[in-house]
Amino acid sequence: MKPAWVVLLVLIATFAFAQTASESSQTAPTMKQLMLDLIHPASNDILLFVNRGAPKTDAEWAAVRRGAITLAESGTLLTTRLGARDQGDWTKNARMLADVGAAAYRAARSKDFKALASLTESLDASCTTCHQQYRPNVFPREGTPK
């Protein structure tokens, strides 16, 4: 009987430890992590393909699709899980990112380089508009020292 109790105790302890480890590893990313690890690389991937010429292979189009869907979903994430900083401009700016990401995804899915290239100004504006308001160290407001 003793070995059965020992095995049961070990199983319970293992389950409890695994559950605690799993819960502690599921911390939400910071805004900086989201920007540096998801949004910035995704937007750069799209803009690099546009500036260097159309994607030439299925793998390159897949990379554009991944970047585009990352932007679309990140825009949604900025208004939901991470919580909107305010209900006005923050939500509007995040929606711009989601919309341009969705449009880029549609263009990449149909391999329409002209449509993808036409989105670069909107993509840039979706980032710049938000950064001007929420990252004054990147875009100082008029009348403030740089």
Secondary structure, 3 states (H helix, E strand, C coil): CHHHHHHHHHHHHHHHHHHHHHHHCCCCCCHHHHHHHHHHHHHHHHHHHHHHCCCCCHHHHHHHHHHHHHHHHHHHHHHCCCCCCCCCHHHHHHHHHHHHHHHHHHHHHCCCHHHHHCCHHHHHHHHHHHHHHHCCCCCCCCCCCC
